[in-house]
Amino acid sequence: MASLVARTARGLLRRAVPRCLDPAIVSRRQLYSADWDLCSSYLVSDRPHVRFVTPYHFVRSYCASERGESNPQSSSPGLHEENAESNSNSKKKTEDEREAPDEQRQVLEAALLHVPKLGWSEAALAAGAKDVGLSPAIMGAFPRKEAALVEFFMDDSLQTLIDYAESHEQELSQMLLQERLTKLIECRLQMQAPVISRWAQALSIQANPANLPTSFKQRAVLMDEIWHVAGDHSSDIDWYAKRGILAAVYAATELYMLTDHSPGFRDTWSFLQRRVKDALDCGKTAREASQLAQTIGAGLGHSLQGLFRR
């Protein structure tokens, strides 16, 4: 009889341990269910606040969870209380971790309102923290300082563009491809209008070697999203060519916008329409691609010359 019980216990342990280590099970039970806490107590030895759990207690917990019972009793005095305290601490820690990103987002959103006056700077972040009633100590949550602010603006603007595309799906579907691309790029660049006086600084921050990988990724995702909304679902070599050409059009228009003083950036949108038309009229031959690059480069050069003359 004793050997039968021992074999049964060993079999249950072989089944129980993989269940505790299975990522799907861990995720579904939120890491603080009874059997996961007992499993981690049994497998990890560097938790002095939790008493060592014998295989007997482990098997009891596993069987109770299989039967749907909650809070299985243990024969070790005080074990249930210690596990309950550990679960409570885990829940509190999880709640604190959820609150931290929310506070950071509040600071970043408030800081954007100070960018026209203070630029993309630590001063803008400090002013944002003050606006939402948080201690200046939260600045430690932004080790990348002004780069974090610029990247937040890029991510937030992308989400705003996605929301716009979803809410205007029917309107966009009735447009020609050239009109859709022009409209989406214009919509995205319009978001930079309130901070256009400080956007040259943002570009210099993005061009910093330490920030370049994230900047490149954000712009690549933006180009992909614009093409996707415009109706492109290609998966061949054209996928790269289309996004590369559109990125050049976007960058040229973005720089042109920095030196545009026409009402409502009217000249910028005319420039954008011409560049998008050139991009779509361009064929796949090397000669036509070279001509497009020269056209975009000329507009880019004029924009940079005007920028440095200011």
Sequence and secondary structure as in RCSB ss.txt:
>XXXX:A:sequence
MASLVARTARGLLRRAVPRCLDPAIVSRRQLYSADWDLCSSYLVSDRPHVRFVTPYHFVRSYCASERGESNPQSS
SPGLHEENAESNSNSKKKTEDEREAPDEQRQVLEAALLHVPKLGWSEAALAAGAKDVGLSPAIMGAFPRKEAALV
EFFMDDSLQTLIDYAESHEQELSQMLLQERLTKLIECRLQMQAPVISRWAQALSIQANPANLPTSFKQRAVLMDE
IWHVAGDHSSDIDWYAKRGILAAVYAATELYMLTDHSPGFRDTWSFLQRRVKDALDCGKTAREASQLAQTIGAGL
GHSLQGLFRR
>XXXX:A:secstr
 HHHHHHHHHHHHHHHHHHHH HHHHHHTTT SHHHHHHHHHH    TTS    HHHHHHHHHHHHTT SS   S
STTHHHHHHHHHHHHHHHHHHHHHHHHHHHHHHHHHHTTHHHH SSHHHHHHHHHHTT  GGGGGG TTTHHHHH
HHHHHHHHHHHHHHHHHTHHHHHTS HHHHHHHHHHHHHHTTGGGGGGHHHHHHHHTSTTTHHHHHHHHHHHHHH
HHHHHT    STHHHHHHHHHHHHHHHHHHHHHT  SGGGHHHHHHHHHHHHHHHH  SSHHHHHHHHHHHHHHH
HHHHHHHHH 
